[in-house]
Amino acid sequence: MNRDEVRGKAQEIKGRIKEAAGTLTGNKDLESEGADERASGDALESAGRARRKVGEALEELGEKIRK
């Protein structure tokens, strides 16, 4: 996991907690804020995962070229 994946996962979890707290307390603003934060964390995690996979593919290509 790279930095973006970890930060994205943390933000997603934080958003889920806020969303659940908003649902439990009936606070629609907190629920909405949590949903937005969860979605943004998921996007950051996905971008980090994509970057890692591109890096791995480049490393693999470099190894094949060396052989």
URHU-V73429 format. One record per residue. N is the residue number from 1. RES is the residue in one letter. SS is DSSP state (H for helix, E for strand, - for the rest). Layout:
n:N res:RES ss:SS
n:N res:RES ss:SS
This chain:
n:1 res:M ss:-
n:2 res:N ss:-
n:3 res:R ss:H
n:4 res:D ss:H
n:5 res:E ss:H
n:6 res:V ss:H
n:7 res:R ss:H
n:8 res:G ss:H
n:9 res:K ss:H
n:10 res:A ss:H
n:11 res:Q ss:H
n:12 res:E ss:H
n:13 res:I ss:H
n:14 res:K ss:H
n:15 res:G ss:H
n:16 res:R ss:H
n:17 res:I ss:H
n:18 res:K ss:H
n:19 res:E ss:H
n:20 res:A ss:H
n:21 res:A ss:H
n:22 res:G ss:H
n:23 res:T ss:H
n:24 res:L ss:H
n:25 res:T ss:H
n:26 res:G ss:-
n:27 res:N ss:-
n:28 res:K ss:H
n:29 res:D ss:H
n:30 res:L ss:H
n:31 res:E ss:H
n:32 res:S ss:H
n:33 res:E ss:H
n:34 res:G ss:H
n:35 res:A ss:H
n:36 res:D ss:H
n:37 res:E ss:H
n:38 res:R ss:H
n:39 res:A ss:H
n:40 res:S ss:H
n:41 res:G ss:H
n:42 res:D ss:H
n:43 res:A ss:H
n:44 res:L ss:H
n:45 res:E ss:H
n:46 res:S ss:H
n:47 res:A ss:H
n:48 res:G ss:H
n:49 res:R ss:H
n:50 res:A ss:H
n:51 res:R ss:H
n:52 res:R ss:H
n:53 res:K ss:H
n:54 res:V ss:H
n:55 res:G ss:H
n:56 res:E ss:H
n:57 res:A ss:H
n:58 res:L ss:H
n:59 res:E ss:H
n:60 res:E ss:H
n:61 res:L ss:H
n:62 res:G ss:H
n:63 res:E ss:H
n:64 res:K ss:H
n:65 res:I ss:H
n:66 res:R ss:H
n:67 res:K ss:-
